[in-house]
Amino acid sequence: PKMTAEEFLRSRPLSRAYFRSPNSFFIYRQQFVKQLKLENYNDQMVKVSKWAGIFWSN
């Protein structure tokens, strides 16, 4: 799924919104998890993170 800057900032707590932004992989992983949930994949986050890393590398 696509994410706008406004959506991203809204999803962060105000206490963290003004610190450094997360790196691009963390943003990618967040959207990767969101897409898996839309497709009803419910697996351990350890596995999901590994999958995100594999797809990120390609």
CHARMM-style PDB file with segment names, atoms N, HN, CA, C and O in Angstrom:
ATOM      1  N   PRO     1       0.827  -1.207   0.000  1.00  0.00      PROA
ATOM      2  CA  PRO     1       0.000   0.000   0.000  1.00  0.00      PROA
ATOM      3  C   PRO     1       0.859   1.254   0.000  1.00  0.00      PROA
ATOM      4  O   PRO     1       1.965   1.265   0.540  1.00  0.00      PROA
ATOM      5  N   LYS     2       0.350   2.282  -0.597  1.00  0.00      PROA
ATOM      6  HN  LYS     2      -0.548   2.274  -1.036  1.00  0.00      PROA
ATOM      7  CA  LYS     2       1.067   3.552  -0.629  1.00  0.00      PROA
ATOM      8  C   LYS     2       0.839   4.296   0.672  1.00  0.00      PROA
ATOM      9  O   LYS     2      -0.182   4.115   1.335  1.00  0.00      PROA
ATOM     10  N   MET     3       1.798   5.135   1.031  1.00  0.00      PROA
ATOM     11  HN  MET     3       2.628   5.282   0.492  1.00  0.00      PROA
ATOM     12  CA  MET     3       1.691   5.912   2.263  1.00  0.00      PROA
ATOM     13  C   MET     3       2.150   7.329   1.975  1.00  0.00      PROA
ATOM     14  O   MET     3       3.202   7.544   1.374  1.00  0.00      PROA
ATOM     15  N   THR     4       1.357   8.287   2.405  1.00  0.00      PROA
ATOM     16  HN  THR     4       0.502   8.113   2.893  1.00  0.00      PROA
ATOM     17  CA  THR     4       1.746   9.685   2.249  1.00  0.00      PROA
ATOM     18  C   THR     4       2.525  10.132   3.479  1.00  0.00      PROA
ATOM     19  O   THR     4       2.507   9.459   4.509  1.00  0.00      PROA
ATOM     20  N   ALA     5       3.198  11.247   3.373  1.00  0.00      PROA
ATOM     21  HN  ALA     5       3.213  11.794   2.536  1.00  0.00      PROA
ATOM     22  CA  ALA     5       3.945  11.786   4.508  1.00  0.00      PROA
ATOM     23  C   ALA     5       3.009  12.103   5.668  1.00  0.00      PROA
ATOM     24  O   ALA     5       3.365  11.902   6.829  1.00  0.00      PROA
ATOM     25  N   GLU     6       1.827  12.591   5.359  1.00  0.00      PROA
ATOM     26  HN  GLU     6       1.537  12.754   4.416  1.00  0.00      PROA
ATOM     27  CA  GLU     6       0.863  12.926   6.406  1.00  0.00      PROA
ATOM     28  C   GLU     6       0.428  11.684   7.175  1.00  0.00      PROA
ATOM     29  O   GLU     6       0.323  11.711   8.401  1.00  0.00      PROA
ATOM     30  N   GLU     7       0.176  10.594   6.450  1.00  0.00      PROA
ATOM     31  HN  GLU     7       0.261  10.571   5.454  1.00  0.00      PROA
ATOM     32  CA  GLU     7      -0.206   9.344   7.109  1.00  0.00      PROA
ATOM     33  C   GLU     7       0.917   8.844   8.010  1.00  0.00      PROA
ATOM     34  O   GLU     7       0.676   8.370   9.121  1.00  0.00      PROA
ATOM     35  N   PHE     8       2.129   8.956   7.523  1.00  0.00      PROA
ATOM     36  HN  PHE     8       2.325   9.341   6.621  1.00  0.00      PROA
ATOM     37  CA  PHE     8       3.273   8.496   8.303  1.00  0.00      PROA
ATOM     38  C   PHE     8       3.420   9.303   9.583  1.00  0.00      PROA
ATOM     39  O   PHE     8       3.620   8.733  10.656  1.00  0.00      PROA
ATOM     40  N   LEU     9       3.323  10.610   9.483  1.00  0.00      PROA
ATOM     41  HN  LEU     9       3.160  11.073   8.612  1.00  0.00      PROA
ATOM     42  CA  LEU     9       3.476  11.449  10.672  1.00  0.00      PROA
ATOM     43  C   LEU     9       2.342  11.238  11.661  1.00  0.00      PROA
ATOM     44  O   LEU     9       2.558  11.287  12.872  1.00  0.00      PROA
ATOM     45  N   ARG    10       1.137  11.006  11.157  1.00  0.00      PROA
ATOM     46  HN  ARG    10       0.961  10.967  10.174  1.00  0.00      PROA
ATOM     47  CA  ARG    10       0.002  10.742  12.047  1.00  0.00      PROA
ATOM     48  C   ARG    10       0.180   9.446  12.813  1.00  0.00      PROA
ATOM     49  O   ARG    10      -0.307   9.321  13.936  1.00  0.00      PROA
ATOM     50  N   SER    11       0.876   8.473  12.219  1.00  0.00      PROA
ATOM     51  HN  SER    11       1.272   8.575  11.306  1.00  0.00      PROA
ATOM     52  CA  SER    11       1.032   7.172  12.863  1.00  0.00      PROA
ATOM     53  C   SER    11       2.095   7.181  13.955  1.00  0.00      PROA
ATOM     54  O   SER    11       2.214   6.213  14.705  1.00  0.00      PROA
ATOM     55  N   ARG    12       2.865   8.252  14.053  1.00  0.00      PROA
ATOM     56  HN  ARG    12       2.768   9.038  13.443  1.00  0.00      PROA
ATOM     57  CA  ARG    12       3.914   8.339  15.072  1.00  0.00      PROA
ATOM     58  C   ARG    12       3.414   9.134  16.271  1.00  0.00      PROA
ATOM     59  O   ARG    12       2.702  10.125  16.107  1.00  0.00      PROA
ATOM     60  N   PRO    13       3.782   8.706  17.473  1.00  0.00      PROA
ATOM     61  CA  PRO    13       3.402   9.494  18.654  1.00  0.00      PROA
ATOM     62  C   PRO    13       4.025  10.886  18.585  1.00  0.00      PROA
ATOM     63  O   PRO    13       5.121  11.050  18.049  1.00  0.00      PROA
ATOM     64  N   LEU    14       3.341  11.875  19.116  1.00  0.00      PROA
ATOM     65  HN  LEU    14       2.451  11.743  19.551  1.00  0.00      PROA
ATOM     66  CA  LEU    14       3.857  13.249  19.060  1.00  0.00      PROA
ATOM     67  C   LEU    14       5.235  13.370  19.690  1.00  0.00      PROA
ATOM     68  O   LEU    14       6.056  14.165  19.233  1.00  0.00      PROA
ATOM     69  N   SER    15       5.495  12.605  20.717  1.00  0.00      PROA
ATOM     70  HN  SER    15       4.828  11.958  21.088  1.00  0.00      PROA
ATOM     71  CA  SER    15       6.801  12.691  21.375  1.00  0.00      PROA
ATOM     72  C   SER    15       7.926  12.274  20.438  1.00  0.00      PROA
ATOM     73  O   SER    15       9.064  12.709  20.613  1.00  0.00      PROA
ATOM     74  N   ARG    16       7.627  11.436  19.443  1.00  0.00      PROA
ATOM     75  HN  ARG    16       6.702  11.083  19.301  1.00  0.00      PROA
ATOM     76  CA  ARG    16       8.662  10.979  18.510  1.00  0.00      PROA
ATOM     77  C   ARG    16       8.587  11.681  17.162  1.00  0.00      PROA
ATOM     78  O   ARG    16       9.509  11.552  16.356  1.00  0.00      PROA
ATOM     79  N   ALA    17       7.542  12.403  16.901  1.00  0.00      PROA
ATOM     80  HN  ALA    17       6.794  12.509  17.556  1.00  0.00      PROA
ATOM     81  CA  ALA    17       7.335  13.002  15.582  1.00  0.00      PROA
ATOM     82  C   ALA    17       8.388  14.046  15.239  1.00  0.00      PROA
ATOM     83  O   ALA    17       8.618  14.323  14.062  1.00  0.00      PROA
ATOM     84  N   TYR    18       9.022  14.623  16.231  1.00  0.00      PROA
ATOM     85  HN  TYR    18       8.835  14.398  17.188  1.00  0.00      PROA
ATOM     86  CA  TYR    18       9.969  15.702  15.961  1.00  0.00      PROA
ATOM     87  C   TYR    18      11.426  15.259  16.049  1.00  0.00      PROA
ATOM     88  O   TYR    18      12.327  16.087  15.917  1.00  0.00      PROA
ATOM     89  N   PHE    19      11.670  13.973  16.270  1.00  0.00      PROA
ATOM     90  HN  PHE    19      10.938  13.300  16.378  1.00  0.00      PROA
ATOM     91  CA  PHE    19      13.028  13.455  16.275  1.00  0.00      PROA
ATOM     92  C   PHE    19      13.399  13.016  14.865  1.00  0.00      PROA
ATOM     93  O   PHE    19      12.664  13.260  13.909  1.00  0.00      PROA
ATOM     94  N   ARG    20      14.547  12.368  14.753  1.00  0.00      PROA
ATOM     95  HN  ARG    20      15.145  12.170  15.530  1.00  0.00      PROA
ATOM     96  CA  ARG    20      14.976  11.872  13.447  1.00  0.00      PROA
ATOM     97  C   ARG    20      13.915  10.963  12.835  1.00  0.00      PROA
ATOM     98  O   ARG    20      13.245  10.199  13.530  1.00  0.00      PROA
ATOM     99  N   SER    21      13.787  11.064  11.561  1.00  0.00      PROA
ATOM    100  HN  SER    21      14.331  11.685  10.996  1.00  0.00      PROA
ATOM    101  CA  SER    21      12.850  10.163  10.887  1.00  0.00      PROA
ATOM    102  C   SER    21      13.495   8.780  10.778  1.00  0.00      PROA
ATOM    103  O   SER    21      14.720   8.673  10.733  1.00  0.00      PROA
ATOM    104  N   PRO    22      12.687   7.730  10.734  1.00  0.00      PROA
ATOM    105  CA  PRO    22      13.252   6.383  10.617  1.00  0.00      PROA
ATOM    106  C   PRO    22      13.853   6.189   9.235  1.00  0.00      PROA
ATOM    107  O   PRO    22      13.521   6.901   8.287  1.00  0.00      PROA
ATOM    108  N   ASN    23      14.741   5.215   9.140  1.00  0.00      PROA
ATOM    109  HN  ASN    23      15.011   4.637   9.910  1.00  0.00      PROA
ATOM    110  CA  ASN    23      15.350   4.986   7.830  1.00  0.00      PROA
ATOM    111  C   ASN    23      14.332   4.365   6.874  1.00  0.00      PROA
ATOM    112  O   ASN    23      13.256   3.934   7.290  1.00  0.00      PROA
ATOM    113  N   SER    24      14.674   4.327   5.627  1.00  0.00      PROA
ATOM    114  HN  SER    24      15.548   4.677   5.289  1.00  0.00      PROA
ATOM    115  CA  SER    24      13.722   3.909   4.596  1.00  0.00      PROA
ATOM    116  C   SER    24      13.290   2.453   4.755  1.00  0.00      PROA
ATOM    117  O   SER    24      12.163   2.106   4.400  1.00  0.00      PROA
ATOM    118  N   PHE    25      14.168   1.594   5.284  1.00  0.00      PROA
ATOM    119  HN  PHE    25      15.083   1.876   5.573  1.00  0.00      PROA
ATOM    120  CA  PHE    25      13.765   0.201   5.474  1.00  0.00      PROA
ATOM    121  C   PHE    25      12.634   0.087   6.491  1.00  0.00      PROA
ATOM    122  O   PHE    25      11.715  -0.707   6.296  1.00  0.00      PROA
ATOM    123  N   PHE    26      12.684   0.864   7.569  1.00  0.00      PROA
ATOM    124  HN  PHE    26      13.431   1.510   7.727  1.00  0.00      PROA
ATOM    125  CA  PHE    26      11.626   0.797   8.574  1.00  0.00      PROA
ATOM    126  C   PHE    26      10.284   1.250   7.996  1.00  0.00      PROA
ATOM    127  O   PHE    26       9.237   0.692   8.327  1.00  0.00      PROA
ATOM    128  N   ILE    27      10.324   2.248   7.146  1.00  0.00      PROA
ATOM    129  HN  ILE    27      11.174   2.702   6.877  1.00  0.00      PROA
ATOM    130  CA  ILE    27       9.091   2.690   6.486  1.00  0.00      PROA
ATOM    131  C   ILE    27       8.592   1.591   5.549  1.00  0.00      PROA
ATOM    132  O   ILE    27       7.396   1.302   5.504  1.00  0.00      PROA
ATOM    133  N   TYR    28       9.514   0.980   4.801  1.00  0.00      PROA
ATOM    134  HN  TYR    28      10.486   1.215   4.837  1.00  0.00      PROA
ATOM    135  CA  TYR    28       9.161  -0.118   3.900  1.00  0.00      PROA
ATOM    136  C   TYR    28       8.557  -1.279   4.684  1.00  0.00      PROA
ATOM    137  O   TYR    28       7.534  -1.836   4.284  1.00  0.00      PROA
ATOM    138  N   ARG    29       9.190  -1.644   5.800  1.00  0.00      PROA
ATOM    139  HN  ARG    29      10.021  -1.192   6.125  1.00  0.00      PROA
ATOM    140  CA  ARG    29       8.721  -2.762   6.608  1.00  0.00      PROA
ATOM    141  C   ARG    29       7.324  -2.484   7.167  1.00  0.00      PROA
ATOM    142  O   ARG    29       6.476  -3.375   7.209  1.00  0.00      PROA
ATOM    143  N   GLN    30       7.097  -1.252   7.593  1.00  0.00      PROA
ATOM    144  HN  GLN    30       7.786  -0.529   7.560  1.00  0.00      PROA
ATOM    145  CA  GLN    30       5.785  -0.883   8.125  1.00  0.00      PROA
ATOM    146  C   GLN    30       4.707  -1.102   7.063  1.00  0.00      PROA
ATOM    147  O   GLN    30       3.640  -1.635   7.367  1.00  0.00      PROA
ATOM    148  N   GLN    31       4.974  -0.702   5.840  1.00  0.00      PROA
ATOM    149  HN  GLN    31       5.840  -0.269   5.593  1.00  0.00      PROA
ATOM    150  CA  GLN    31       4.014  -0.883   4.755  1.00  0.00      PROA
ATOM    151  C   GLN    31       3.899  -2.353   4.352  1.00  0.00      PROA
ATOM    152  O   GLN    31       2.823  -2.815   3.973  1.00  0.00      PROA
ATOM    153  N   PHE    32       5.004  -3.078   4.435  1.00  0.00      PROA
ATOM    154  HN  PHE    32       5.878  -2.702   4.743  1.00  0.00      PROA
ATOM    155  CA  PHE    32       5.014  -4.508   4.139  1.00  0.00      PROA
ATOM    156  C   PHE    32       4.076  -5.241   5.100  1.00  0.00      PROA
ATOM    157  O   PHE    32       3.273  -6.072   4.676  1.00  0.00      PROA
ATOM    158  N   VAL    33       4.180  -4.930   6.391  1.00  0.00      PROA
ATOM    159  HN  VAL    33       4.832  -4.255   6.735  1.00  0.00      PROA
ATOM    160  CA  VAL    33       3.318  -5.538   7.411  1.00  0.00      PROA
ATOM    161  C   VAL    33       1.861  -5.161   7.164  1.00  0.00      PROA
ATOM    162  O   VAL    33       0.968  -5.999   7.288  1.00  0.00      PROA
ATOM    163  N   LYS    34       1.626  -3.912   6.817  1.00  0.00      PROA
ATOM    164  HN  LYS    34       2.351  -3.231   6.716  1.00  0.00      PROA
ATOM    165  CA  LYS    34       0.265  -3.447   6.539  1.00  0.00      PROA
ATOM    166  C   LYS    34      -0.343  -4.239   5.383  1.00  0.00      PROA
ATOM    167  O   LYS    34      -1.506  -4.637   5.445  1.00  0.00      PROA
ATOM    168  N   GLN    35       0.441  -4.466   4.332  1.00  0.00      PROA
ATOM    169  HN  GLN    35       1.385  -4.142   4.282  1.00  0.00      PROA
ATOM    170  CA  GLN    35      -0.042  -5.220   3.176  1.00  0.00      PROA
ATOM    171  C   GLN    35      -0.333  -6.667   3.556  1.00  0.00      PROA
ATOM    172  O   GLN    35      -1.343  -7.225   3.129  1.00  0.00      PROA
ATOM    173  N   LEU    36       0.535  -7.276   4.348  1.00  0.00      PROA
ATOM    174  HN  LEU    36       1.356  -6.822   4.694  1.00  0.00      PROA
ATOM    175  CA  LEU    36       0.293  -8.655   4.772  1.00  0.00      PROA
ATOM    176  C   LEU    36      -0.997  -8.764   5.580  1.00  0.00      PROA
ATOM    177  O   LEU    36      -1.754  -9.723   5.424  1.00  0.00      PROA
ATOM    178  N   LYS    37      -1.243  -7.787   6.436  1.00  0.00      PROA
ATOM    179  HN  LYS    37      -0.629  -7.008   6.562  1.00  0.00      PROA
ATOM    180  CA  LYS    37      -2.476  -7.802   7.231  1.00  0.00      PROA
ATOM    181  C   LYS    37      -3.705  -7.658   6.340  1.00  0.00      PROA
ATOM    182  O   LYS    37      -4.736  -8.281   6.598  1.00  0.00      PROA
ATOM    183  N   LEU    38      -3.602  -6.837   5.289  1.00  0.00      PROA
ATOM    184  HN  LEU    38      -2.765  -6.331   5.080  1.00  0.00      PROA
ATOM    185  CA  LEU    38      -4.717  -6.696   4.347  1.00  0.00      PROA
ATOM    186  C   LEU    38      -5.025  -8.019   3.649  1.00  0.00      PROA
ATOM    187  O   LEU    38      -6.172  -8.302   3.303  1.00  0.00      PROA
ATOM    188  N   GLU    39      -3.977  -8.826   3.449  1.00  0.00      PROA
ATOM    189  HN  GLU    39      -3.045  -8.596   3.730  1.00  0.00      PROA
ATOM    190  CA  GLU    39      -4.133 -10.117   2.782  1.00  0.00      PROA
ATOM    191  C   GLU    39      -4.338 -11.257   3.780  1.00  0.00      PROA
ATOM    192  O   GLU    39      -4.250 -12.429   3.414  1.00  0.00      PROA
ATOM    193  N   ASN    40      -4.610 -10.912   5.039  1.00  0.00      PROA
ATOM    194  HN  ASN    40      -4.681  -9.960   5.336  1.00  0.00      PROA
ATOM    195  CA  ASN    40      -4.891 -11.875   6.111  1.00  0.00      PROA
ATOM    196  C   ASN    40      -3.744 -12.836   6.413  1.00  0.00      PROA
ATOM    197  O   ASN    40      -3.984 -13.979   6.799  1.00  0.00      PROA
ATOM    198  N   TYR    41      -2.508 -12.388   6.242  1.00  0.00      PROA
ATOM    199  HN  TYR    41      -2.312 -11.459   5.929  1.00  0.00      PROA
ATOM    200  CA  TYR    41      -1.352 -13.165   6.679  1.00  0.00      PROA
ATOM    201  C   TYR    41      -1.041 -12.760   8.106  1.00  0.00      PROA
ATOM    202  O   TYR    41      -0.741 -11.598   8.378  1.00  0.00      PROA
ATOM    203  N   ASN    42      -1.114 -13.709   9.008  1.00  0.00      PROA
ATOM    204  HN  ASN    42      -1.358 -14.653   8.787  1.00  0.00      PROA
ATOM    205  CA  ASN    42      -0.785 -13.443  10.403  1.00  0.00      PROA
ATOM    206  C   ASN    42       0.321 -14.406  10.808  1.00  0.00      PROA
ATOM    207  O   ASN    42       0.065 -15.578  11.081  1.00  0.00      PROA
ATOM    208  N   ASP    43       1.527 -13.915  10.844  1.00  0.00      PROA
ATOM    209  HN  ASP    43       1.735 -12.963  10.622  1.00  0.00      PROA
ATOM    210  CA  ASP    43       2.664 -14.748  11.198  1.00  0.00      PROA
ATOM    211  C   ASP    43       3.524 -14.012  12.208  1.00  0.00      PROA
ATOM    212  O   ASP    43       3.279 -12.843  12.506  1.00  0.00      PROA
ATOM    213  N   GLN    44       4.524 -14.689  12.731  1.00  0.00      PROA
ATOM    214  HN  GLN    44       4.723 -15.639  12.489  1.00  0.00      PROA
ATOM    215  CA  GLN    44       5.413 -14.079  13.713  1.00  0.00      PROA
ATOM    216  C   GLN    44       6.180 -12.924  13.077  1.00  0.00      PROA
ATOM    217  O   GLN    44       6.581 -12.998  11.916  1.00  0.00      PROA
ATOM    218  N   MET    45       6.377 -11.856  13.849  1.00  0.00      PROA
ATOM    219  HN  MET    45       6.051 -11.796  14.793  1.00  0.00      PROA
ATOM    220  CA  MET    45       7.076 -10.676  13.334  1.00  0.00      PROA
ATOM    221  C   MET    45       8.513 -10.997  12.946  1.00  0.00      PROA
ATOM    222  O   MET    45       9.078 -10.337  12.074  1.00  0.00      PROA
ATOM    223  N   VAL    46       9.109 -11.997  13.579  1.00  0.00      PROA
ATOM    224  HN  VAL    46       8.650 -12.533  14.288  1.00  0.00      PROA
ATOM    225  CA  VAL    46      10.470 -12.394  13.208  1.00  0.00      PROA
ATOM    226  C   VAL    46      10.485 -12.868  11.758  1.00  0.00      PROA
ATOM    227  O   VAL    46      11.369 -12.494  10.987  1.00  0.00      PROA
ATOM    228  N   LYS    47       9.516 -13.682  11.394  1.00  0.00      PROA
ATOM    229  HN  LYS    47       8.798 -13.986  12.020  1.00  0.00      PROA
ATOM    230  CA  LYS    47       9.426 -14.173  10.011  1.00  0.00      PROA
ATOM    231  C   LYS    47       9.098 -13.034   9.055  1.00  0.00      PROA
ATOM    232  O   LYS    47       9.677 -12.932   7.973  1.00  0.00      PROA
ATOM    233  N   VAL    48       8.171 -12.185   9.461  1.00  0.00      PROA
ATOM    234  HN  VAL    48       7.701 -12.267  10.340  1.00  0.00      PROA
ATOM    235  CA  VAL    48       7.761 -11.069   8.609  1.00  0.00      PROA
ATOM    236  C   VAL    48       8.947 -10.149   8.347  1.00  0.00      PROA
ATOM    237  O   VAL    48       9.130  -9.684   7.222  1.00  0.00      PROA
ATOM    238  N   SER    49       9.750  -9.881   9.366  1.00  0.00      PROA
ATOM    239  HN  SER    49       9.601 -10.259  10.280  1.00  0.00      PROA
ATOM    240  CA  SER    49      10.928  -9.028   9.195  1.00  0.00      PROA
ATOM    241  C   SER    49      11.922  -9.662   8.234  1.00  0.00      PROA
ATOM    242  O   SER    49      12.533  -8.973   7.417  1.00  0.00      PROA
ATOM    243  N   LYS    50      12.082 -10.970   8.333  1.00  0.00      PROA
ATOM    244  HN  LYS    50      11.586 -11.531   8.996  1.00  0.00      PROA
ATOM    245  CA  LYS    50      12.985 -11.673   7.414  1.00  0.00      PROA
ATOM    246  C   LYS    50      12.480 -11.554   5.979  1.00  0.00      PROA
ATOM    247  O   LYS    50      13.255 -11.283   5.061  1.00  0.00      PROA
ATOM    248  N   TRP    51      11.165 -11.759   5.792  1.00  0.00      PROA
ATOM    249  HN  TRP    51      10.536 -11.978   6.538  1.00  0.00      PROA
ATOM    250  CA  TRP    51      10.582 -11.631   4.448  1.00  0.00      PROA
ATOM    251  C   TRP    51      10.763 -10.215   3.917  1.00  0.00      PROA
ATOM    252  O   TRP    51      11.111 -10.024   2.752  1.00  0.00      PROA
ATOM    253  N   ALA    52      10.528  -9.231   4.766  1.00  0.00      PROA
ATOM    254  HN  ALA    52      10.244  -9.386   5.712  1.00  0.00      PROA
ATOM    255  CA  ALA    52      10.681  -7.833   4.343  1.00  0.00      PROA
ATOM    256  C   ALA    52      12.116  -7.581   3.901  1.00  0.00      PROA
ATOM    257  O   ALA    52      12.351  -6.901   2.903  1.00  0.00      PROA
ATOM    258  N   GLY    53      13.074  -8.129   4.640  1.00  0.00      PROA
ATOM    259  HN  GLY    53      12.883  -8.682   5.451  1.00  0.00      PROA
ATOM    260  CA  GLY    53      14.482  -7.975   4.276  1.00  0.00      PROA
ATOM    261  C   GLY    53      14.798  -8.602   2.932  1.00  0.00      PROA
ATOM    262  O   GLY    53      15.553  -8.041   2.138  1.00  0.00      PROA
ATOM    263  N   ILE    54      14.221  -9.763   2.679  1.00  0.00      PROA
ATOM    264  HN  ILE    54      13.608 -10.219   3.324  1.00  0.00      PROA
ATOM    265  CA  ILE    54      14.444 -10.446   1.399  1.00  0.00      PROA
ATOM    266  C   ILE    54      13.864  -9.626   0.251  1.00  0.00      PROA
ATOM    267  O   ILE    54      14.529  -9.417  -0.764  1.00  0.00      PROA
ATOM    268  N   PHE    55      12.632  -9.164   0.408  1.00  0.00      PROA
ATOM    269  HN  PHE    55      12.091  -9.334   1.232  1.00  0.00      PROA
ATOM    270  CA  PHE    55      12.010  -8.359  -0.646  1.00  0.00      PROA
ATOM    271  C   PHE    55      12.716  -7.021  -0.817  1.00  0.00      PROA
ATOM    272  O   PHE    55      12.820  -6.518  -1.936  1.00  0.00      PROA
ATOM    273  N   TRP    56      13.203  -6.439   0.273  1.00  0.00      PROA
ATOM    274  HN  TRP    56      13.118  -6.848   1.182  1.00  0.00      PROA
ATOM    275  CA  TRP    56      13.918  -5.166   0.231  1.00  0.00      PROA
ATOM    276  C   TRP    56      15.195  -5.311  -0.592  1.00  0.00      PROA
ATOM    277  O   TRP    56      15.569  -4.399  -1.329  1.00  0.00      PROA
ATOM    278  N   SER    57      15.863  -6.459  -0.467  1.00  0.00      PROA
ATOM    279  HN  SER    57      15.559  -7.200   0.131  1.00  0.00      PROA
ATOM    280  CA  SER    57      17.130  -6.695  -1.169  1.00  0.00      PROA
ATOM    281  C   SER    57      16.940  -6.842  -2.669  1.00  0.00      PROA
ATOM    282  O   SER    57      17.867  -6.592  -3.439  1.00  0.00      PROA
ATOM    283  N   ASN    58      15.748  -7.247  -3.089  1.00  0.00      PROA
ATOM    284  HN  ASN    58      14.996  -7.451  -2.463  1.00  0.00      PROA
ATOM    285  CA  ASN    58      15.512  -7.494  -4.519  1.00  0.00      PROA
ATOM    286  C   ASN    58      15.085  -6.285  -5.229  1.00  0.00      PROA
ATOM    287  OT1 ASN    58      14.847  -6.329  -6.436  1.00  0.00      PROA
TER     288      ASN     58
END
